[in-house]
Amino acid sequence: MGSGGGTKGDKIYGLMILGFLWTEAVGNILKFLGTHPCEKSDNVPDNKNTHTLLLAGVFRAGHDILVCSQLLLLDTVTMQVTARSSEELPVDIIVAPVG
């Protein structure tokens, strides 16, 4: 997937997480999106209230999908998801409303 063309979408979510742990949140995001972490971004340093999770995966029919999930921990967790793919359908599914 080159820098030109393709499809991009993004969405911001408020997540309700009780007893928050970064490791648990990252694991849940990976599992839910069915992607894999890039550049060791699944390792979150201690005492951080923000983190960027870089993800990659292959959607049905072999379409690559790249995801950037920016997380912010204050009283709740806010997650901004940006997805890119050569096809529109994988992007639409990744940024679709959760729940």
VEXDREN-639237 format. One record per atom (N, C-alpha, C): residue in three letters; x, y, z; atom name; residue number from 1. Coordinates in steps of 0.1 Angstrom, whole numbers, plus 5000, padded with zeros to 4 digits. Example, Ala and Ser with C-alpha at 12.3 -4.5 7.8 and 13.67 -1.06 7.14 Angstrom:
<rs>
+-------+------+------+------+-------+------+
: torza :    u :    v :    w : torlo : pake :
+-------+------+------+------+-------+------+
:   Ala : 5132 : 4943 : 5078 :     N :    1 :
:   Ala : 5123 : 4955 : 5078 :    CA :    1 :
:   Ala : 5132 : 4967 : 5078 :     C :    1 :
:   Ser : 5128 : 4978 : 5071 :     N :    2 :
:   Ser : 5137 : 4989 : 5071 :    CA :    2 :
:   Ser : 5129 : 5000 : 5079 :     C :    2 :
+-------+------+------+------+-------+------+
</rs>
This chain:
<rs>
+-------+------+------+------+-------+------+
: torza :    u :    v :    w : torlo : pake :
+-------+------+------+------+-------+------+
:   Met : 5008 : 4988 : 5000 :     N :    1 :
:   Met : 5000 : 5000 : 5000 :    CA :    1 :
:   Met : 5009 : 5012 : 5000 :     C :    1 :
:   Gly : 5009 : 5020 : 4989 :     N :    2 :
:   Gly : 5017 : 5032 : 4988 :    CA :    2 :
:   Gly : 5011 : 5043 : 4995 :     C :    2 :
:   Ser : 5018 : 5055 : 4995 :     N :    3 :
:   Ser : 5013 : 5067 : 5002 :    CA :    3 :
:   Ser : 5002 : 5073 : 4994 :     C :    3 :
:   Gly : 5001 : 5071 : 4981 :     N :    4 :
:   Gly : 4990 : 5077 : 4973 :    CA :    4 :
:   Gly : 4978 : 5067 : 4972 :     C :    4 :
:   Gly : 4967 : 5073 : 4970 :     N :    5 :
:   Gly : 4955 : 5064 : 4968 :    CA :    5 :
:   Gly : 4951 : 5057 : 4981 :     C :    5 :
:   Gly : 4942 : 5048 : 4980 :     N :    6 :
:   Gly : 4937 : 5040 : 4991 :    CA :    6 :
:   Gly : 4927 : 5048 : 4999 :     C :    6 :
:   Thr : 4922 : 5042 : 5010 :     N :    7 :
:   Thr : 4911 : 5048 : 5017 :    CA :    7 :
:   Thr : 4916 : 5050 : 5032 :     C :    7 :
:   Lys : 4911 : 5061 : 5038 :     N :    8 :
:   Lys : 4915 : 5064 : 5052 :    CA :    8 :
:   Lys : 4902 : 5068 : 5059 :     C :    8 :
:   Gly : 4901 : 5063 : 5071 :     N :    9 :
:   Gly : 4889 : 5067 : 5079 :    CA :    9 :
:   Gly : 4894 : 5068 : 5094 :     C :    9 :
:   Asp : 4887 : 5077 : 5102 :     N :   10 :
:   Asp : 4891 : 5077 : 5116 :    CA :   10 :
:   Asp : 4878 : 5080 : 5124 :     C :   10 :
:   Lys : 4879 : 5076 : 5137 :     N :   11 :
:   Lys : 4868 : 5077 : 5146 :    CA :   11 :
:   Lys : 4873 : 5079 : 5160 :     C :   11 :
:   Ile : 4866 : 5086 : 5169 :     N :   12 :
:   Ile : 4870 : 5087 : 5183 :    CA :   12 :
:   Ile : 4860 : 5081 : 5192 :     C :   12 :
:   Tyr : 4865 : 5072 : 5201 :     N :   13 :
:   Tyr : 4856 : 5065 : 5210 :    CA :   13 :
:   Tyr : 4859 : 5069 : 5225 :     C :   13 :
:   Gly : 4849 : 5068 : 5233 :     N :   14 :
:   Gly : 4851 : 5069 : 5248 :    CA :   14 :
:   Gly : 4849 : 5055 : 5253 :     C :   14 :
:   Leu : 4859 : 5050 : 5260 :     N :   15 :
:   Leu : 4859 : 5036 : 5265 :    CA :   15 :
:   Leu : 4857 : 5036 : 5280 :     C :   15 :
:   Met : 4848 : 5028 : 5285 :     N :   16 :
:   Met : 4846 : 5027 : 5299 :    CA :   16 :
:   Met : 4854 : 5014 : 5304 :     C :   16 :
:   Ile : 4864 : 5016 : 5311 :     N :   17 :
:   Ile : 4872 : 5005 : 5316 :    CA :   17 :
:   Ile : 4874 : 5007 : 5331 :     C :   17 :
:   Leu : 4870 : 4996 : 5338 :     N :   18 :
:   Leu : 4872 : 4997 : 5353 :    CA :   18 :
:   Leu : 4885 : 4990 : 5356 :     C :   18 :
:   Gly : 4892 : 4995 : 5366 :     N :   19 :
:   Gly : 4905 : 4989 : 5370 :    CA :   19 :
:   Gly : 4914 : 4989 : 5359 :     C :   19 :
:   Phe : 4916 : 5000 : 5352 :     N :   20 :
:   Phe : 4924 : 5001 : 5340 :    CA :   20 :
:   Phe : 4938 : 4996 : 5341 :     C :   20 :
:   Leu : 4943 : 4988 : 5332 :     N :   21 :
:   Leu : 4957 : 4985 : 5330 :    CA :   21 :
:   Leu : 4960 : 4986 : 5315 :     C :   21 :
:   Trp : 4971 : 4993 : 5312 :     N :   22 :
:   Trp : 4975 : 4994 : 5298 :    CA :   22 :
:   Trp : 4976 : 4981 : 5291 :     C :   22 :
:   Thr : 4983 : 4971 : 5297 :     N :   23 :
:   Thr : 4985 : 4958 : 5291 :    CA :   23 :
:   Thr : 4972 : 4952 : 5287 :     C :   23 :
:   Glu : 4962 : 4952 : 5296 :     N :   24 :
:   Glu : 4949 : 4946 : 5294 :    CA :   24 :
:   Glu : 4942 : 4954 : 5282 :     C :   24 :
:   Ala : 4942 : 4967 : 5283 :     N :   25 :
:   Ala : 4936 : 4975 : 5272 :    CA :   25 :
:   Ala : 4941 : 4972 : 5258 :     C :   25 :
:   Val : 4955 : 4972 : 5257 :     N :   26 :
:   Val : 4961 : 4969 : 5245 :    CA :   26 :
:   Val : 4958 : 4955 : 5240 :     C :   26 :
:   Gly : 4958 : 4945 : 5249 :     N :   27 :
:   Gly : 4954 : 4932 : 5245 :    CA :   27 :
:   Gly : 4940 : 4931 : 5240 :     C :   27 :
:   Asn : 4931 : 4938 : 5246 :     N :   28 :
:   Asn : 4917 : 4938 : 5242 :    CA :   28 :
:   Asn : 4915 : 4944 : 5228 :     C :   28 :
:   Ile : 4923 : 4955 : 5226 :     N :   29 :
:   Ile : 4922 : 4962 : 5213 :    CA :   29 :
:   Ile : 4927 : 4953 : 5202 :     C :   29 :
:   Leu : 4939 : 4946 : 5204 :     N :   30 :
:   Leu : 4944 : 4937 : 5194 :    CA :   30 :
:   Leu : 4935 : 4926 : 5191 :     C :   30 :
:   Lys : 4929 : 4920 : 5202 :     N :   31 :
:   Lys : 4919 : 4909 : 5200 :    CA :   31 :
:   Lys : 4907 : 4914 : 5192 :     C :   31 :
:   Phe : 4901 : 4925 : 5196 :     N :   32 :
:   Phe : 4889 : 4930 : 5190 :    CA :   32 :
:   Phe : 4891 : 4933 : 5175 :     C :   32 :
:   Leu : 4902 : 4940 : 5172 :     N :   33 :
:   Leu : 4904 : 4944 : 5158 :    CA :   33 :
:   Leu : 4911 : 4933 : 5150 :     C :   33 :
:   Gly : 4916 : 4922 : 5156 :     N :   34 :
:   Gly : 4922 : 4911 : 5149 :    CA :   34 :
:   Gly : 4934 : 4915 : 5141 :     C :   34 :
:   Thr : 4942 : 4924 : 5148 :     N :   35 :
:   Thr : 4955 : 4929 : 5141 :    CA :   35 :
:   Thr : 4967 : 4926 : 5150 :     C :   35 :
:   His : 4978 : 4929 : 5145 :     N :   36 :
:   His : 4991 : 4926 : 5152 :    CA :   36 :
:   His : 4998 : 4940 : 5154 :     C :   36 :
:   Pro : 5005 : 4941 : 5166 :     N :   37 :
:   Pro : 5013 : 4953 : 5168 :    CA :   37 :
:   Pro : 5025 : 4955 : 5159 :     C :   37 :
:   Cys : 5028 : 4967 : 5156 :     N :   38 :
:   Cys : 5040 : 4970 : 5148 :    CA :   38 :
:   Cys : 5050 : 4978 : 5157 :     C :   38 :
:   Glu : 5063 : 4977 : 5154 :     N :   39 :
:   Glu : 5073 : 4984 : 5161 :    CA :   39 :
:   Glu : 5072 : 4984 : 5176 :     C :   39 :
:   Lys : 5069 : 4972 : 5182 :     N :   40 :
:   Lys : 5068 : 4970 : 5196 :    CA :   40 :
:   Lys : 5058 : 4980 : 5203 :     C :   40 :
:   Ser : 5049 : 4985 : 5196 :     N :   41 :
:   Ser : 5040 : 4995 : 5202 :    CA :   41 :
:   Ser : 5030 : 4989 : 5212 :     C :   41 :
:   Asp : 5030 : 4976 : 5213 :     N :   42 :
:   Asp : 5021 : 4970 : 5223 :    CA :   42 :
:   Asp : 5028 : 4971 : 5237 :     C :   42 :
:   Asn : 5040 : 4975 : 5238 :     N :   43 :
:   Asn : 5047 : 4977 : 5251 :    CA :   43 :
:   Asn : 5045 : 4991 : 5255 :     C :   43 :
:   Val : 5038 : 4993 : 5266 :     N :   44 :
:   Val : 5035 : 5007 : 5271 :    CA :   44 :
:   Val : 5044 : 5010 : 5283 :     C :   44 :
:   Pro : 5052 : 5020 : 5283 :     N :   45 :
:   Pro : 5060 : 5024 : 5294 :    CA :   45 :
:   Pro : 5051 : 5027 : 5307 :     C :   45 :
:   Asp : 5056 : 5025 : 5318 :     N :   46 :
:   Asp : 5049 : 5028 : 5331 :    CA :   46 :
:   Asp : 5046 : 5043 : 5332 :     C :   46 :
:   Asn : 5036 : 5046 : 5340 :     N :   47 :
:   Asn : 5033 : 5060 : 5343 :    CA :   47 :
:   Asn : 5030 : 5069 : 5331 :     C :   47 :
:   Lys : 5024 : 5063 : 5321 :     N :   48 :
:   Lys : 5020 : 5071 : 5309 :    CA :   48 :
:   Lys : 5005 : 5073 : 5309 :     C :   48 :
:   Asn : 5000 : 5085 : 5305 :     N :   49 :
:   Asn : 4985 : 5086 : 5303 :    CA :   49 :
:   Asn : 4982 : 5087 : 5288 :     C :   49 :
:   Thr : 4992 : 5086 : 5279 :     N :   50 :
:   Thr : 4989 : 5086 : 5265 :    CA :   50 :
:   Thr : 4997 : 5075 : 5259 :     C :   50 :
:   His : 4992 : 5069 : 5248 :     N :   51 :
:   His : 5000 : 5059 : 5241 :    CA :   51 :
:   His : 4995 : 5058 : 5227 :     C :   51 :
:   Thr : 5004 : 5055 : 5217 :     N :   52 :
:   Thr : 5000 : 5053 : 5203 :    CA :   52 :
:   Thr : 5003 : 5038 : 5200 :     C :   52 :
:   Leu : 4993 : 5031 : 5196 :     N :   53 :
:   Leu : 4994 : 5017 : 5192 :    CA :   53 :
:   Leu : 4993 : 5016 : 5177 :     C :   53 :
:   Leu : 5004 : 5011 : 5171 :     N :   54 :
:   Leu : 5005 : 5009 : 5156 :    CA :   54 :
:   Leu : 5001 : 4995 : 5153 :     C :   54 :
:   Leu : 4992 : 4992 : 5144 :     N :   55 :
:   Leu : 4987 : 4979 : 5141 :    CA :   55 :
:   Leu : 4987 : 4976 : 5127 :     C :   55 :
:   Ala : 4988 : 4963 : 5123 :     N :   56 :
:   Ala : 4987 : 4959 : 5109 :    CA :   56 :
:   Ala : 4980 : 4946 : 5109 :     C :   56 :
:   Gly : 4973 : 4943 : 5098 :     N :   57 :
:   Gly : 4966 : 4931 : 5096 :    CA :   57 :
:   Gly : 4962 : 4929 : 5081 :     C :   57 :
:   Val : 4956 : 4917 : 5079 :     N :   58 :
:   Val : 4952 : 4914 : 5065 :    CA :   58 :
:   Val : 4937 : 4911 : 5066 :     C :   58 :
:   Phe : 4929 : 4919 : 5059 :     N :   59 :
:   Phe : 4914 : 4917 : 5059 :    CA :   59 :
:   Phe : 4911 : 4906 : 5049 :     C :   59 :
:   Arg : 4899 : 4902 : 5049 :     N :   60 :
:   Arg : 4894 : 4891 : 5040 :    CA :   60 :
:   Arg : 4897 : 4896 : 5026 :     C :   60 :
:   Ala : 4900 : 4886 : 5017 :     N :   61 :
:   Ala : 4904 : 4888 : 5003 :    CA :   61 :
:   Ala : 4918 : 4894 : 5002 :     C :   61 :
:   Gly : 4926 : 4894 : 5013 :     N :   62 :
:   Gly : 4939 : 4897 : 5012 :    CA :   62 :
:   Gly : 4943 : 4912 : 5012 :     C :   62 :
:   His : 4933 : 4921 : 5016 :     N :   63 :
:   His : 4936 : 4935 : 5017 :    CA :   63 :
:   His : 4943 : 4939 : 5030 :     C :   63 :
:   Asp : 4955 : 4945 : 5028 :     N :   64 :
:   Asp : 4962 : 4950 : 5040 :    CA :   64 :
:   Asp : 4955 : 4961 : 5046 :     C :   64 :
:   Ile : 4956 : 4962 : 5060 :     N :   65 :
:   Ile : 4950 : 4972 : 5068 :    CA :   65 :
:   Ile : 4960 : 4977 : 5078 :     C :   65 :
:   Leu : 4962 : 4990 : 5079 :     N :   66 :
:   Leu : 4971 : 4996 : 5089 :    CA :   66 :
:   Leu : 4962 : 5005 : 5098 :     C :   66 :
:   Val : 4965 : 5004 : 5111 :     N :   67 :
:   Val : 4957 : 5011 : 5121 :    CA :   67 :
:   Val : 4966 : 5018 : 5130 :     C :   67 :
:   Cys : 4962 : 5031 : 5133 :     N :   68 :
:   Cys : 4969 : 5039 : 5144 :    CA :   68 :
:   Cys : 4958 : 5041 : 5154 :     C :   68 :
:   Ser : 4961 : 5036 : 5166 :     N :   69 :
:   Ser : 4951 : 5038 : 5177 :    CA :   69 :
:   Ser : 4958 : 5047 : 5188 :     C :   69 :
:   Gln : 4953 : 5059 : 5189 :     N :   70 :
:   Gln : 4959 : 5068 : 5199 :    CA :   70 :
:   Gln : 4950 : 5068 : 5212 :     C :   70 :
:   Leu : 4956 : 5065 : 5223 :     N :   71 :
:   Leu : 4949 : 5063 : 5235 :    CA :   71 :
:   Leu : 4952 : 5074 : 5245 :     C :   71 :
:   Leu : 4942 : 5079 : 5253 :     N :   72 :
:   Leu : 4944 : 5089 : 5263 :    CA :   72 :
:   Leu : 4937 : 5084 : 5275 :     C :   72 :
:   Leu : 4944 : 5084 : 5286 :     N :   73 :
:   Leu : 4938 : 5080 : 5299 :    CA :   73 :
:   Leu : 4937 : 5092 : 5308 :     C :   73 :
:   Leu : 4924 : 5096 : 5311 :     N :   74 :
:   Leu : 4922 : 5106 : 5321 :    CA :   74 :
:   Leu : 4912 : 5100 : 5331 :     C :   74 :
:   Asp : 4900 : 5105 : 5332 :     N :   75 :
:   Asp : 4890 : 5098 : 5341 :    CA :   75 :
:   Asp : 4885 : 5085 : 5333 :     C :   75 :
:   Thr : 4884 : 5086 : 5320 :     N :   76 :
:   Thr : 4881 : 5075 : 5312 :    CA :   76 :
:   Thr : 4891 : 5073 : 5301 :     C :   76 :
:   Val : 4890 : 5064 : 5292 :     N :   77 :
:   Val : 4899 : 5062 : 5281 :    CA :   77 :
:   Val : 4893 : 5067 : 5269 :     C :   77 :
:   Thr : 4900 : 5076 : 5262 :     N :   78 :
:   Thr : 4896 : 5080 : 5248 :    CA :   78 :
:   Thr : 4905 : 5074 : 5238 :     C :   78 :
:   Met : 4899 : 5068 : 5228 :     N :   79 :
:   Met : 4907 : 5061 : 5217 :    CA :   79 :
:   Met : 4903 : 5067 : 5204 :     C :   79 :
:   Gln : 4913 : 5072 : 5197 :     N :   80 :
:   Gln : 4911 : 5077 : 5183 :    CA :   80 :
:   Gln : 4917 : 5066 : 5174 :     C :   80 :
:   Val : 4909 : 5061 : 5165 :     N :   81 :
:   Val : 4913 : 5051 : 5156 :    CA :   81 :
:   Val : 4914 : 5056 : 5142 :     C :   81 :
:   Thr : 4925 : 5055 : 5135 :     N :   82 :
:   Thr : 4927 : 5059 : 5121 :    CA :   82 :
:   Thr : 4931 : 5046 : 5114 :     C :   82 :
:   Ala : 4924 : 5043 : 5103 :     N :   83 :
:   Ala : 4927 : 5031 : 5095 :    CA :   83 :
:   Ala : 4929 : 5035 : 5081 :     C :   83 :
:   Arg : 4938 : 5027 : 5075 :     N :   84 :
:   Arg : 4942 : 5029 : 5060 :    CA :   84 :
:   Arg : 4942 : 5015 : 5054 :     C :   84 :
:   Ser : 4937 : 5015 : 5041 :     N :   85 :
:   Ser : 4937 : 5003 : 5033 :    CA :   85 :
:   Ser : 4935 : 5007 : 5019 :     C :   85 :
:   Ser : 4938 : 4998 : 5010 :     N :   86 :
:   Ser : 4936 : 5001 : 4995 :    CA :   86 :
:   Ser : 4921 : 4999 : 4992 :     C :   86 :
:   Glu : 4914 : 4993 : 5001 :     N :   87 :
:   Glu : 4899 : 4991 : 4998 :    CA :   87 :
:   Glu : 4891 : 4999 : 5009 :     C :   87 :
:   Glu : 4879 : 5003 : 5006 :     N :   88 :
:   Glu : 4871 : 5010 : 5016 :    CA :   88 :
:   Glu : 4865 : 5001 : 5026 :     C :   88 :
:   Leu : 4861 : 4989 : 5023 :     N :   89 :
:   Leu : 4854 : 4980 : 5033 :    CA :   89 :
:   Leu : 4862 : 4977 : 5045 :     C :   89 :
:   Pro : 4874 : 4974 : 5044 :     N :   90 :
:   Pro : 4882 : 4971 : 5057 :    CA :   90 :
:   Pro : 4882 : 4984 : 5066 :     C :   90 :
:   Val : 4884 : 4995 : 5060 :     N :   91 :
:   Val : 4884 : 5008 : 5068 :    CA :   91 :
:   Val : 4871 : 5010 : 5074 :     C :   91 :
:   Asp : 4860 : 5009 : 5067 :     N :   92 :
:   Asp : 4847 : 5011 : 5073 :    CA :   92 :
:   Asp : 4844 : 5001 : 5085 :     C :   92 :
:   Ile : 4849 : 4989 : 5084 :     N :   93 :
:   Ile : 4846 : 4979 : 5094 :    CA :   93 :
:   Ile : 4855 : 4983 : 5107 :     C :   93 :
:   Ile : 4867 : 4987 : 5105 :     N :   94 :
:   Ile : 4876 : 4990 : 5116 :    CA :   94 :
:   Ile : 4871 : 5003 : 5123 :     C :   94 :
:   Val : 4866 : 5013 : 5116 :     N :   95 :
:   Val : 4862 : 5025 : 5123 :    CA :   95 :
:   Val : 4847 : 5025 : 5126 :     C :   95 :
:   Ala : 4840 : 5014 : 5124 :     N :   96 :
:   Ala : 4825 : 5013 : 5127 :    CA :   96 :
:   Ala : 4823 : 5015 : 5142 :     C :   96 :
:   Pro : 4812 : 5020 : 5146 :     N :   97 :
:   Pro : 4809 : 5022 : 5160 :    CA :   97 :
:   Pro : 4811 : 5008 : 5168 :     C :   97 :
:   Val : 4817 : 5009 : 5179 :     N :   98 :
:   Val : 4818 : 4997 : 5188 :    CA :   98 :
:   Val : 4806 : 4995 : 5196 :     C :   98 :
:   Gly : 4801 : 4983 : 5196 :     N :   99 :
:   Gly : 4789 : 4979 : 5205 :    CA :   99 :
:   Gly : 4776 : 4985 : 5199 :     C :   99 :
+-------+------+------+------+-------+------+
</rs>
